């Protein structure tokens, strides 16, 4: 079995990619664009939203909130509406 080496590099301002000397000049290479490192920003927003929900739950528990009677169908409808709202934000 043959192996293929993988190298990680960053595109320079002159649009070149620096590779180790072990890669011969003229070698065929593949380039794969990776997500930017600030992709964690999306997780930060999700985590903040999750924390807000947890805080609301804690607040409801501390105020002795009692949940209203609700059917499974009504609950599913509310969940669907919340998911649709989250997609638009």
C-alpha positions as a Markdown table, in Angstrom:
| # | Residue | x | y | z |
|---|---|---|---|---|
| 1 | Unk | 0.0 | 0.0 | 0.0 |
| 2 | Unk | 1.3 | 3.5 | -0.8 |
| 3 | Unk | 0.8 | 6.4 | 1.4 |
| 4 | Unk | 0.1 | 10.0 | 0.5 |
| 5 | Unk | 1.6 | 12.8 | 2.6 |
| 6 | Unk | -0.6 | 15.7 | 3.7 |
| 7 | Unk | 0.8 | 19.2 | 4.4 |
| 8 | Unk | -1.0 | 22.2 | 5.7 |
| 9 | Unk | 0.0 | 25.6 | 4.5 |
| 10 | Unk | -1.5 | 29.1 | 4.2 |
| 11 | Unk | -1.8 | 31.0 | 0.9 |
| 12 | Unk | 0.6 | 33.9 | 1.0 |
| 13 | Unk | -0.3 | 37.4 | -0.1 |
| 14 | Unk | 1.3 | 36.7 | -3.6 |
| 15 | Unk | -1.0 | 33.7 | -3.8 |
| 16 | Unk | 1.8 | 31.1 | -3.4 |
| 17 | Unk | 1.7 | 28.1 | -1.1 |
| 18 | Unk | 4.9 | 27.1 | 0.6 |
| 19 | Unk | 5.6 | 23.4 | 0.8 |
| 20 | Unk | 8.5 | 21.4 | 2.4 |
| 21 | Unk | 11.6 | 20.8 | 0.3 |
| 22 | Unk | 10.6 | 17.1 | 0.2 |
| 23 | Unk | 7.9 | 18.0 | -2.3 |
| 24 | Unk | 9.6 | 18.0 | -5.7 |
| 25 | Unk | 9.2 | 21.0 | -8.1 |
| 26 | Unk | 6.6 | 20.1 | -10.7 |
| 27 | Unk | 4.8 | 17.6 | -8.4 |
| 28 | Unk | 1.1 | 17.4 | -8.7 |
| 29 | Unk | -0.7 | 18.6 | -5.6 |
| 30 | Unk | -4.3 | 19.0 | -4.5 |
| 31 | Unk | -5.5 | 22.1 | -2.6 |
| 32 | Unk | -8.4 | 21.9 | -0.3 |
| 33 | Unk | -9.9 | 25.1 | 1.2 |
| 34 | Unk | -10.5 | 24.7 | 5.0 |
| 35 | Unk | -13.0 | 26.7 | 7.0 |
| 36 | Unk | -11.5 | 29.9 | 8.6 |
| 37 | Unk | -10.5 | 29.6 | 12.1 |
| 38 | Unk | -13.1 | 32.1 | 13.3 |
| 39 | Unk | -15.8 | 29.5 | 12.5 |
| 40 | Unk | -16.1 | 29.2 | 16.3 |
| 41 | Unk | -18.1 | 32.4 | 16.2 |
| 42 | Unk | -21.2 | 30.5 | 15.2 |
| 43 | Unk | -20.7 | 28.2 | 18.2 |
| 44 | Unk | -20.3 | 31.2 | 20.4 |
| 45 | Unk | -23.7 | 32.6 | 19.3 |
| 46 | Unk | -25.3 | 29.1 | 19.8 |
| 47 | Unk | -23.7 | 28.8 | 23.3 |
| 48 | Unk | -24.9 | 32.2 | 24.3 |
| 49 | Unk | -28.5 | 31.4 | 23.1 |
| 50 | Unk | -28.3 | 28.1 | 25.0 |
| 51 | Unk | -27.1 | 29.9 | 28.2 |
| 52 | Unk | -30.1 | 32.3 | 27.8 |
| 53 | Unk | -32.5 | 29.4 | 27.7 |
| 54 | Unk | -30.9 | 27.8 | 30.7 |
| 55 | Unk | -31.2 | 31.1 | 32.6 |
| 56 | Unk | -34.8 | 31.3 | 31.7 |
| 57 | Unk | -35.4 | 27.8 | 32.9 |
| 58 | Unk | -33.6 | 28.5 | 36.2 |
| 59 | Unk | -35.6 | 31.7 | 36.6 |
| 60 | Unk | -38.9 | 29.8 | 36.1 |
| 61 | Unk | -37.9 | 27.1 | 38.6 |
| 62 | Unk | -37.0 | 29.7 | 41.2 |
| 63 | Unk | -40.3 | 31.5 | 40.8 |
| 64 | Unk | -42.2 | 28.3 | 41.3 |
| 65 | Unk | -43.6 | 28.5 | 37.7 |
| 66 | Unk | -46.1 | 25.8 | 36.9 |
| 67 | Unk | -46.3 | 24.7 | 33.3 |
| 68 | Unk | -49.7 | 25.0 | 31.6 |
| 69 | Unk | -51.5 | 21.9 | 30.3 |
| 70 | Unk | -50.4 | 21.3 | 26.7 |
| 71 | Unk | -51.0 | 18.5 | 24.3 |
| 72 | Unk | -48.2 | 16.8 | 22.4 |
| 73 | Unk | -49.5 | 18.2 | 19.2 |
| 74 | Unk | -49.4 | 21.8 | 20.6 |
| 75 | Unk | -45.9 | 21.2 | 21.9 |
| 76 | Unk | -44.7 | 19.9 | 18.6 |
| 77 | Unk | -46.2 | 23.0 | 16.9 |
| 78 | Unk | -44.3 | 25.3 | 19.3 |
| 79 | Unk | -41.1 | 23.4 | 18.6 |
| 80 | Unk | -41.6 | 23.7 | 14.9 |
| 81 | Unk | -42.3 | 27.4 | 15.1 |
| 82 | Unk | -39.2 | 28.0 | 17.3 |
| 83 | Unk | -37.0 | 26.1 | 14.8 |
| 84 | Unk | -38.3 | 28.1 | 11.9 |
| 85 | Unk | -37.7 | 31.3 | 13.8 |
| 86 | Unk | -34.1 | 30.3 | 14.6 |
| 87 | Unk | -33.4 | 29.6 | 10.9 |
| 88 | Unk | -34.4 | 33.2 | 10.0 |
| 89 | Unk | -32.1 | 34.8 | 12.6 |
